[in-house]
């Protein structure tokens, strides 16, 4: 018997292996993501919008929740990917998958260029830099109306059928499956990334970059890499929005979009992977319902919800559930949700 097993302490490798195991609640979550197609087929457009927004929130969570990079201009990469996909389609290349990859690569290159500045600053300076960068890109898109269409939006975006077979119809069937599959694939990539030594290093840098440097883990290369990956994912989310709606407006670069995705992370819980997804679901459904009740003041109840979460669940909804799970009563009620699936329990 090893000293680690006696003391109850698990090393980094054991910790990462434990974290990478699929829990029952995760499987339940992704199975529930299929329900709109069977239960609410009239709301597939909304479901596809939720999947796109969840991917955008996931991209922000990688830098904010795990690396501690605060950003108020993350919509810059979302919008850059959206315009890249739109311009490709407008000028004759409407194939969705290659357009998605090229748009993600374009946003990733922009993120890589920005990462050399981002990696040098922390906290308040980061907020101002990312905010200024987002507003600058918005103004450039508005001024370059010959390219982007300006305030009128980009016109003439025509997408080809997905895989040459599935058209993006008005009912949102193709858009729903397309956005959900891309979200799931990139979630798997993010999950693998976070549950790796690289992801563990990011969390160490978030907590104390000076000490991480003292043990040989340079913070700047790690921050540049995760910022580039996050930018590429945000660009892919923006490209999906363009491809499924065949429209691009200045709203994809707006400060409101950056602020909304930050609200989603606060609601769900940053640094938990599923926090952005849960926050996006709650925010988008609440926005759809409240805007139907009162189109002018729908932000008021969302603001009240945000205040309630910050006051009573400072770590977000998932943070509150995690605290409940740690209690004896929570384990008695919900312990089966956090245990590994049956085929992994013997591992």
Secondary structure, 3 states (H helix, E strand, C coil): CCHHHHHCCCCHHHHHHHHHCCEHHHHHHHHHCCHHHHHCHHHHHHHHHHHHHHHHHHHHHHHHCCCCCCCCCCHHHHHHHHHHHHHHHHCCCCCHHHHHHHHHHHHHHHHHHHHHHHCCCCCHHHHHHHHHHHHHHHHHHHHCHHHHCHHHCECCCCCCCECCCECCCCCCHHHHHHHHHHHHHHHHHHHHHHCCHHHHHHHHHHHCHHHHHHCCCCHHHHHHHHHHHHHHHHHHHHHHHHHHHCCECHHHHCHHHHHHHHHHHHHHCCCCCHHHHHHHHHHHHHHHHHHHHCCCCHHHHHHHHHHHHHHHCCCHHHHHHHHHHCCHHHHHHHHHHHCECHHHCCC
